[in-house]
Amino acid sequence: MLSSVLRSQRAVEVNIAIMRTFVQLRRLMDSNRDLRLRIEAMETRYDEQFSQVFDAIKQLVAEDKPRKAKAPIGFL
């Protein structure tokens, strides 16, 4: 756009630099989106695994029978 208005070599170079910057910005945004999707997938997978572990721990705690009171050790 700038080069079509000003019609100079410098304007052409600036226009090319602007276009390259926008291309790099778009690539960066795409890579961030891919990374975000991968992280979300990992969170989902590990959340399921952690919920299974916590459910198993809850079952073990629920099955635990109350213990008898022990006699104190030492002098009274």
C-alpha positions, 0 to 999 in steps of 0.5 A, a space after each residue: 500500500 505504502 509503495 503504491 502511494 509513494 512509488 519509491 524504493 524505500 517505500 517498497 522495502 518498508 512494505 515488504 518488511 511490514 508484510 514479512 512481519 505480519 506473516 511471522 506474527 501469523 505463524 507465531 499465533 498458529 504455533 501458540 494455538 497448537 501449543 494451547 491445544 496440546 496443553 488442554 489435551 494433556 490437562 484433560 488426560 491427566 485430570 481423568 487419571 488424577 480423578 481415578 487415583 483420588 477415587 481409589 484413595 477415597 475407597 481405601 479411606 472409607 474401607 479403613 476400620 476404626 482402630 482400638 484405643 491403645 494403652 498409653 506407653 510410659 509412666 502415668 
